[in-house]
Amino acid sequence: MSAVLSPLLGGLVDLWGRNIFCVLVSVVITLVSHLSLAFSDYNPYYSMVPMGIGYSLMCSSLWPMIALNVPLPRQGTAFGKLEIVLKIMMFN
């Protein structure tokens, strides 16, 4: 799902230009998906689809902010730290 949605959402984020708002929306979508997965008796697919959308939106809006805001000599370190944080969040 993320492989299909990330380029589409990335194009929309680039057109709209509100990266921080999109990151906030993706966090809320992911939080609601996790809560509904934990505390409801719904079919898990109803929670996993919004979670995939939230993850795609987060990647599409968070990674370009690093390229826009971090100086070029430090971009590799910034991308590496972001990847570490994302991996820690996914496996906890």
VENMOWO-V715424 format. One record per pair of residues at least 4 apart in sequence whose C-alpha atoms are under 7 Angstrom apart, sorted by sequence separation. I is the first residue (numbers start at 0). GAP is how many residues later the second one is. D is the distance in whole Angstrom. If there is no record, write none. Layout:
i:gap:d
I:GAP:D
I:GAP:D
This chain:
i:gap:d
0:4:6
1:4:5
4:4:6
5:4:6
6:4:6
7:4:6
8:4:6
9:4:6
10:4:6
11:4:6
12:4:5
17:4:6
18:4:6
19:4:6
20:4:6
21:4:6
22:4:6
23:4:6
24:4:6
25:4:6
26:4:6
27:4:6
28:4:6
29:4:6
30:4:6
31:4:6
32:4:6
33:4:6
34:4:6
35:4:5
41:4:7
43:4:6
44:4:6
46:4:6
47:4:6
48:4:6
49:4:6
50:4:6
51:4:6
52:4:6
53:4:6
54:4:6
55:4:6
56:4:6
57:4:6
58:4:6
60:4:7
62:4:7
63:4:6
64:4:6
65:4:5
69:4:7
70:4:6
73:4:6
74:4:6
75:4:6
76:4:6
77:4:6
78:4:6
79:4:6
80:4:6
81:4:6
82:4:6
83:4:6
84:4:6
85:4:6
86:4:6
87:4:6
12:5:7
69:5:6
12:6:7
36:7:6
66:8:7
36:10:6
35:11:6
65:12:7
32:14:5
32:15:7
32:17:6
32:18:6
28:21:7
29:21:5
28:22:7
29:24:5
28:25:5
26:27:7
25:28:4
25:29:7
25:31:6
25:32:5
21:35:7
22:35:5
22:38:6
21:39:6
22:39:6
18:42:5
18:43:7
8:48:6
12:48:6
1:50:6
5:50:5
9:50:5
0:51:6
4:51:6
5:51:7
8:51:6
9:51:7
1:54:5
5:54:6
